[in-house]
Amino acid sequence: MFSITLEDVASILHDYDIGVGISSISELQRYHYERNDPKSKEVRLIVKVDLVDASSLVIRFKNEEDVTLELIESQSQFAAVLKKNNIITPTQYQANGKYAKWYSIGDYDVIVTLEEFVENEIKVVDEAIAKKTGELLAKTHTIAEQYNLHVENDVLFNPFAHNDLFDFDAFMSLASTLEGDDKVLFDKIVDIYNSYMEVLVPLKNRPRYAVQGDISDCNLYLTKWGEVGIFDFNRSGDNILFCDAVMQAIFEARLMDYPENKQDDFETKILESFWKGYCSVRSFTAEEQELYPYLCAIIDAFWSSYIRWNEDSLMNAQKAGDVESVRRWLSTIYERLVLPN
């Protein structure tokens, strides 16, 4: 297992021109790749370094498939441009003019970055936070477009590729298992999906710009002045800005934690607050307003948790041979997909 010593950290701090003493080191996050493969040399480790008479720092160690020094440097440069344009994000440090640097530690090779440690991570979303998050996302989109910023990397929320919100491919895997009325309804759903994707085709031809890519899932923090900041550009890549906005908004409305005393329509209120913030900075075009319901219907109908991940999901029902549950799911998906006249 990858491990670091006080001497390793001291050497890194020296390279990044941090000339103060270390009081303690603590792990913030570790991916245990060795559990699946004891010989794995993949690493994702984030540590907090507390300094003597100075602000704490975060060091990120990474060696993962498809992650290159150039990619991490590009993601860091994107974050730096956002910061220069008044987006609240942790200060990053450079070693010889670069944010990312290879190190050999033990028998592991890892890419290292160093940044300011920030507190008050946002884990519970209310309407005020949702509105500020929408404003923040819109500002990052405007900056990315204005400065023509790019990060060559796949993103989590691309509706025209595999993504973390909806799973049409899993749904399609049911085709050979259905017959009779179930297969008829399945085919209707597929036809509607395909027609919606045809409506959305103009989006595919839009330019893509750099996005943070994972703005809601515990990558936000609150400053002592009540402003929302953003950190962790690990999922940054190029995306269609409208698609990123829609999918990030739905992600926040559905998957963040809410206050315990939330109301029944809280998801709707979070989404409305997010859009109020976003559109106060960056308005939808007429075309985007027209396309919005189609994209939302696809996400809602094929929501990954319903299709695959929940205990009572469609795929689990199919694996269990629960014909009635599969039938109910097909009806529910159809109802969610069909737009009102």
C-alpha positions in Angstrom: 0.0 0.0 0.0 1.2 3.5 -0.9 2.4 5.4 2.2 4.3 8.6 2.8 6.7 9.8 5.5 7.3 13.2 7.1 10.5 13.4 5.0 8.5 12.8 1.8 6.2 15.6 2.6 9.0 17.9 3.7 10.7 17.3 0.3 7.5 18.2 -1.6 7.0 21.3 0.4 10.6 22.4 -0.3 10.0 21.9 -4.1 6.9 24.1 -3.9 8.8 26.8 -1.9 6.9 26.2 1.4 9.6 26.8 4.0 7.8 26.2 7.3 7.7 23.3 9.7 5.2 20.5 9.7 3.1 19.8 12.8 1.0 16.9 11.6 -0.2 14.9 8.5 -3.6 13.3 8.2 -5.4 11.4 5.5 -8.5 13.0 3.9 -9.3 10.4 1.3 -7.7 7.2 0.0 -8.8 4.8 -2.7 -7.8 1.2 -1.9 -6.9 -0.1 -5.3 -4.8 -2.9 -3.7 -8.0 -4.5 -2.3 -8.9 -5.7 -5.8 -5.3 -6.2 -6.9 -2.6 -6.5 -4.3 0.0 -5.7 -6.9 -1.7 -2.6 -8.1 0.4 0.6 -8.3 -2.6 2.8 -8.8 -2.9 5.6 -6.2 -5.4 8.2 -5.2 -4.5 9.7 -1.8 -5.3 13.2 -0.4 -3.7 14.3 2.8 -3.9 17.4 4.9 -0.7 18.9 6.1 -0.8 21.1 9.2 2.0 23.6 9.4 3.7 25.4 12.2 2.4 29.0 12.3 0.9 28.8 8.8 -2.3 27.8 7.1 -2.8 24.1 6.4 -2.3 22.6 2.9 -3.6 19.7 0.9 -1.4 17.4 -1.1 -2.9 15.1 -3.7 -1.1 12.0 -4.9 -2.3 10.2 -8.0 -1.4 7.5 -10.4 -4.5 6.2 -12.2 -5.3 4.7 -15.6 -5.8 7.4 -18.2 -4.6 10.2 -15.8 -1.5 12.0 -17.2 0.7 14.7 -15.9 -0.5 16.9 -18.8 -4.2 16.3 -17.8 -3.7 17.3 -14.2 -1.6 20.3 -15.2 -4.4 21.3 -17.6 -7.1 20.9 -14.9 -5.0 22.9 -12.4 -4.5 25.7 -15.0 -8.2 25.8 -15.6 -8.8 26.2 -11.8 -6.2 29.0 -11.7 -7.8 31.0 -14.5 -11.2 30.7 -12.7 -9.5 32.0 -9.5 -8.0 34.9 -11.4 -11.5 35.8 -12.5 -12.9 35.9 -9.0 -14.2 32.4 -8.6 -13.6 31.3 -5.1 -11.3 28.3 -5.2 -8.2 27.2 -3.2 -4.9 28.7 -4.0 -2.6 26.2 -5.8 1.1 26.2 -5.6 3.7 25.7 -8.3 7.1 24.0 -8.4 9.3 25.5 -11.1 6.3 27.1 -12.8 4.2 23.9 -12.9 1.3 22.8 -10.7 1.8 19.0 -11.2 5.0 17.1 -10.6 6.0 13.4 -10.8 7.6 11.9 -7.7 8.9 8.4 -6.9 8.0 7.5 -3.3 8.8 4.0 -2.1 8.2 1.8 -5.2 5.4 4.0 -6.4 5.4 6.7 -9.1 2.8 9.4 -8.3 1.7 12.8 -9.6 1.6 15.4 -6.9 -0.3 18.7 -6.6 -0.3 21.1 -3.6 -3.1 23.6 -2.7 -4.6 25.6 0.2 -6.8 23.6 2.6 -10.3 25.0 2.9 -12.9 24.4 5.6 -16.7 24.4 5.9 -17.3 21.8 3.1 -21.0 22.0 2.1 -22.8 18.7 2.7 -26.4 19.8 3.1 -28.1 21.9 0.5 -30.9 24.3 1.1 -32.5 26.8 -1.3 -30.0 29.6 -0.6 -27.1 27.3 -1.2 -28.7 26.0 -4.4 -29.1 29.5 -5.7 -25.5 30.4 -5.0 -24.4 27.2 -6.6 -26.3 28.1 -9.7 -24.7 31.5 -9.8 -21.2 29.9 -9.3 -21.7 27.4 -12.1 -22.9 30.1 -14.5 -19.9 32.3 -13.7 -17.5 29.4 -14.4 -19.3 28.7 -17.7 -19.0 32.4 -18.8 -15.3 32.5 -18.0 -14.6 29.2 -19.8 -16.4 30.5 -22.9 -14.9 34.0 -22.7 -11.3 32.7 -22.5 -11.9 29.6 -24.7 -10.7 27.3 -21.9 -10.3 23.6 -22.6 -9.4 20.4 -20.7 -9.2 17.3 -22.8 -10.9 14.8 -20.6 -14.2 12.8 -20.4 -16.8 14.3 -18.0 -19.4 12.6 -15.7 -22.4 14.4 -17.2 -22.4 14.1 -21.0 -25.9 13.0 -22.3 -24.4 11.8 -25.6 -22.0 9.3 -23.9 -21.9 7.1 -20.8 -22.8 9.3 -17.8 -23.5 9.1 -14.1 -27.1 10.3 -14.2 -29.1 8.1 -16.6 -28.5 4.7 -18.1 -30.3 3.9 -21.4 -27.7 1.2 -22.3 -28.7 -0.8 -19.3 -32.4 -0.4 -20.2 -31.6 -1.6 -23.7 -30.1 -4.8 -22.4 -33.6 -6.0 -21.5 -34.7 -6.2 -25.1 -34.1 -10.0 -25.5 -35.8 -10.8 -22.2 -39.2 -9.3 -23.0 -42.2 -10.5 -25.0 -45.8 -9.8 -25.6 -47.2 -6.5 -24.3 -44.0 -5.8 -22.3 -42.0 -5.9 -25.5 -44.5 -3.7 -27.3 -44.2 -1.1 -24.5 -40.4 -1.5 -24.4 -40.3 -0.7 -28.2 -42.5 2.4 -27.7 -40.1 3.7 -25.0 -37.1 3.1 -27.3 -38.8 4.9 -30.2 -39.6 7.9 -28.0 -36.1 8.0 -26.6 -34.6 8.0 -30.1 -37.0 10.7 -31.3 -36.0 12.9 -28.3 -32.3 12.3 -29.0 -33.0 13.5 -32.6 -34.5 16.6 -31.2 -31.4 17.1 -29.1 -29.0 16.6 -32.0 -28.3 20.4 -32.4 -26.6 20.3 -29.0 -24.0 17.8 -30.2 -22.7 20.3 -32.7 -22.1 23.0 -30.1 -18.6 23.9 -29.0 -17.4 22.4 -25.8 -15.6 24.3 -23.1 -13.9 23.4 -19.8 -16.1 22.7 -16.9 -15.4 21.6 -13.3 -17.6 18.6 -14.0 -18.7 17.7 -10.4 -19.8 20.9 -8.8 -22.3 19.6 -6.3 -21.1 16.4 -4.7 -19.2 17.6 -1.6 -16.9 19.8 -3.7 -18.3 23.0 -2.5 -17.4 25.0 0.6 -18.8 28.1 2.4 -16.5 31.0 3.2 -16.8 33.0 6.5 -18.5 35.7 4.4 -21.2 33.3 3.3 -19.9 32.9 -0.3 -19.8 29.5 -2.0 -16.4 28.3 -3.3 -15.4 25.2 -5.3 -12.6 22.8 -5.1 -11.4 19.4 -6.6 -11.1 19.7 -10.4 -10.4 15.9 -10.6 -13.4 15.5 -13.1 -12.8 18.6 -15.2 -13.1 18.2 -18.9 -14.8 19.7 -21.9 -18.6 19.7 -22.1 -21.5 21.5 -23.8 -22.2 24.2 -21.3 -26.0 23.9 -21.5 -25.8 20.1 -20.9 -23.4 20.6 -18.0 -25.8 23.1 -16.4 -28.9 20.9 -16.8 -27.2 17.8 -15.5 -25.4 19.5 -12.6 -28.7 21.2 -11.5 -30.5 17.9 -11.5 -27.6 16.2 -9.7 -27.8 18.8 -6.9 -31.6 18.7 -6.7 -31.7 14.9 -6.4 -28.5 13.6 -4.9 -27.2 16.1 -2.3 -28.2 15.8 1.3 -31.1 18.0 2.5 -32.1 19.5 5.9 -34.0 17.0 8.1 -37.1 19.3 8.1 -37.4 19.4 4.3 -40.8 19.6 2.7 -42.2 17.1 0.2 -41.5 19.4 -2.8 -38.0 20.2 -1.7 -36.4 18.7 -4.8 -38.4 21.0 -7.0 -37.5 24.0 -4.8 -33.8 23.2 -5.0 -34.0 22.9 -8.7 -35.9 26.2 -9.0 -33.4 28.0 -6.7 -30.5 26.6 -8.7 -32.0 27.9 -12.0 -32.8 31.3 -10.4 -29.2 31.7 -9.5 -27.8 30.4 -12.8 -30.1 32.4 -15.0 -29.3 35.6 -13.0 -25.9 35.3 -14.5 -26.3 33.4 -17.8 -29.7 33.1 -19.5 -31.0 30.3 -21.6 -31.4 30.9 -25.3 -34.8 30.2 -26.9 -33.4 27.0 -28.4 -32.3 25.8 -24.9 -35.7 26.6 -23.4 -37.2 24.4 -26.1 -34.8 21.5 -25.6 -34.8 21.6 -21.8 -37.9 19.4 -21.3 -36.6 16.7 -23.7 -33.3 16.4 -21.9 -35.0 16.4 -18.4 -37.5 13.7 -19.5 -34.7 11.4 -20.7 -32.8 11.9 -17.4 -35.9 11.3 -15.3 -37.0 8.2 -17.2 -33.7 6.4 -17.2 -32.4 7.7 -13.9 -29.5 5.4 -13.0 -30.6 4.6 -9.5 -34.0 3.4 -10.8 -32.6 1.5 -13.7 -29.6 -0.1 -12.0 -28.5 0.8 -8.5 -31.5 0.8 -6.1 -32.4 -2.5 -4.4 -35.8 -2.4 -6.2 -34.3 -1.2 -9.5 -35.5 -2.4 -12.9 -32.3 -4.5 -13.5 -32.6 -6.2 -10.1 -36.2 -7.0 -10.8 -35.2 -8.5 -14.2 -32.4 -10.6 -12.6 -34.8 -11.9 -10.0 -37.4 -12.9 -12.6 -39.9 -10.5 -11.1 -42.1 -10.1 -14.1 -44.7 -7.9 -12.4 -42.1 -5.5 -11.1 -40.5 -5.2 -14.5 -43.9 -4.5 -16.0 -44.5 -1.7 -13.4 -41.1 -0.3 -14.2 -41.8 -0.2 -17.9 -45.1 1.7 -17.3 -43.3 4.1 -14.9 -40.5 4.8 -17.4 -43.0 5.4 -20.2 -45.0 7.8 -18.0 -41.8 9.8 -17.1 -40.7 9.9 -20.7 -43.9 11.1 -22.3 -44.1 14.9 -22.3 -47.4 16.6 -21.7 -49.2 18.0 -24.8 
